[in-house]
Amino acid sequence: MRMFAALVPPDDVVEDLDAFLEPRREVAGPRWSPPPQWHVTLAFAAAVPSRVVEPLAEALGRAVAGSSVAPLRLAGGGCFPDPTRARVLWAGVDGGDGLAALAGRVRSAFATAGAAPDGGAFVPHVTVARFGRPVEGTRWLRVLDTYVGPSWTPSEVVLVESHLPSERGHRPRHEVLERFAVL
């Protein structure tokens, strides 16, 4: 199973970014991510055995217990792997003292439970679009650099199973399996 643990921005934060991006969606090129699926990934694992889901949920509960996250704000943006070969366009996440530490604890919980997490560097972001092939992304970065959204304080970490579509052109479906409160 494909799984991730994430922070989900509240509706007003999603609506603000969605309104900002709306006129930009007229431009051909990127495949825009649906706003209801926007999230800040703390840990991702591409292949989680079903026998590991329960121990993973227990480990995540312990990792998140007593955690707090300072207020966050979506602002600016970036591209993966880089602006000259952009495949993913994302909105940045400002603030959140302790967010990297929380991501580290969540990734450790994944590893301890036997759900090997992606080992890339933690870059707090919300994926807003993907490109079918690598593109020069500088113009998109100039647009996102003008965005500063409302702040919010995360209240929970969610454990999500991501179901890949069986047909080309369809989007993944996300199913929240567990919710863990943060202070």
C-alpha positions in Angstrom: 0.0 0.0 0.0 1.1 3.6 -0.6 0.8 5.6 2.6 1.7 9.0 3.9 1.3 11.0 7.1 0.5 14.7 6.6 -0.9 17.9 7.9 -4.0 19.1 6.1 -4.6 22.8 5.8 -8.1 24.0 6.9 -10.7 25.0 4.4 -10.1 28.7 4.5 -6.4 28.2 3.7 -7.2 25.8 0.8 -9.9 28.2 -0.5 -7.4 31.2 -0.4 -4.7 29.4 -2.4 -7.4 27.9 -4.8 -8.7 31.4 -5.5 -5.2 32.6 -6.2 -4.5 29.8 -8.6 -7.9 29.9 -10.4 -7.0 32.3 -13.1 -3.6 30.5 -13.7 -5.4 27.3 -14.5 -6.4 28.7 -17.9 -2.8 28.2 -19.0 -2.0 24.9 -20.8 0.7 22.8 -19.3 0.4 21.7 -15.7 -2.0 19.1 -14.4 -3.5 20.8 -11.4 -3.9 18.8 -8.1 -7.4 18.9 -6.7 -7.6 21.3 -3.7 -9.3 18.7 -1.5 -6.1 16.6 -1.7 -3.7 19.3 -0.7 -1.6 18.4 2.3 1.9 18.9 3.8 3.6 15.4 3.7 5.6 14.5 6.8 6.5 11.0 5.6 5.7 8.9 2.6 6.1 5.2 1.9 5.5 3.7 -1.5 5.1 0.0 -0.4 3.6 -0.6 3.1 2.8 -4.3 3.8 -0.8 -4.6 5.2 0.6 -6.3 8.3 2.4 -3.1 9.2 -0.6 -0.7 9.1 -1.6 -1.3 12.8 1.9 -1.1 14.2 2.4 2.0 12.0 -0.7 3.7 13.5 0.5 2.8 17.0 4.0 4.2 16.3 2.6 7.4 14.8 0.3 7.9 17.8 3.4 7.8 20.1 5.4 10.0 17.7 2.8 12.7 17.5 1.6 12.6 21.2 2.5 15.8 22.9 3.7 17.5 19.7 2.9 21.0 18.9 3.3 22.9 15.6 3.7 26.7 15.5 1.4 28.5 13.0 2.0 27.8 9.4 1.4 29.8 6.2 1.5 28.8 2.6 3.8 31.3 0.8 6.0 31.3 -2.3 6.8 28.1 -4.1 9.2 25.8 -5.7 9.7 23.0 -8.2 11.0 19.4 -8.0 13.5 18.4 -8.9 14.5 22.0 -9.8 13.2 24.9 -11.8 15.0 24.0 -15.0 13.6 20.5 -15.0 10.3 21.0 -13.2 8.0 18.0 -12.8 6.2 19.1 -9.7 5.1 22.7 -8.8 4.5 23.4 -5.1 3.5 26.1 -2.7 5.9 26.6 0.1 5.2 26.4 3.9 6.5 29.2 6.1 6.7 29.1 9.9 6.2 25.9 11.8 9.0 25.9 14.3 9.4 22.3 15.1 7.9 21.0 11.8 11.1 19.4 10.7 11.4 17.7 14.1 7.9 16.4 13.9 8.6 15.1 10.4 11.7 13.4 11.7 9.7 11.7 14.5 7.0 10.7 12.0 9.6 9.2 9.5 11.1 7.3 12.4 7.7 5.9 13.3 7.3 4.7 9.7 10.8 3.1 9.8 10.3 1.5 13.2 7.0 0.0 12.1 8.5 -1.5 9.0 7.1 1.0 6.5 10.3 2.3 4.8 9.8 6.0 4.3 11.1 8.0 1.3 14.6 9.1 2.3 14.6 12.5 0.5 15.2 15.7 2.5 12.2 17.2 4.2 10.9 20.2 2.2 7.6 21.4 3.7 5.3 22.1 0.7 1.9 21.5 -0.8 1.9 20.1 -4.4 -0.3 22.2 -6.6 0.5 20.8 -10.0 2.5 18.3 -12.0 4.0 18.4 -15.5 3.8 15.5 -17.9 7.4 16.1 -18.8 10.2 18.2 -17.4 9.7 21.9 -18.1 11.4 25.2 -17.4 9.4 26.3 -14.3 10.8 29.8 -13.6 7.6 31.6 -14.8 5.5 29.5 -12.4 7.9 30.3 -9.5 7.5 34.1 -10.3 3.8 33.7 -9.9 4.0 31.7 -6.7 6.5 34.1 -5.2 3.7 36.7 -5.1 1.5 34.5 -2.9 1.2 34.7 0.8 -1.8 32.9 2.4 -3.5 33.1 5.8 -1.9 31.4 8.7 -3.2 28.4 10.5 -2.2 26.2 13.4 -2.3 22.4 12.6 -4.5 20.4 14.9 -3.8 16.9 13.7 -1.6 14.6 11.7 -3.5 12.2 9.4 -2.4 8.8 8.2 -3.6 8.3 4.6 -3.7 5.4 2.2 -3.2 6.6 -1.4 -5.0 4.5 -4.0 -3.5 4.8 -7.5 -6.0 5.0 -10.3 -6.4 1.9 -12.5 -6.9 4.0 -15.6 -4.6 6.6 -17.2 -5.9 10.2 -16.7 -7.6 9.5 -13.4 -6.3 10.9 -10.1 -5.3 9.0 -6.9 -7.9 8.6 -4.2 -6.9 9.4 -0.7 -8.4 7.6 2.3 -7.7 8.9 5.8 -7.1 5.8 8.0 -6.2 7.5 11.3 -6.1 11.0 12.9 -3.6 12.0 15.6 -4.1 15.3 17.5 -1.3 17.8 18.0 -1.4 20.4 20.6 
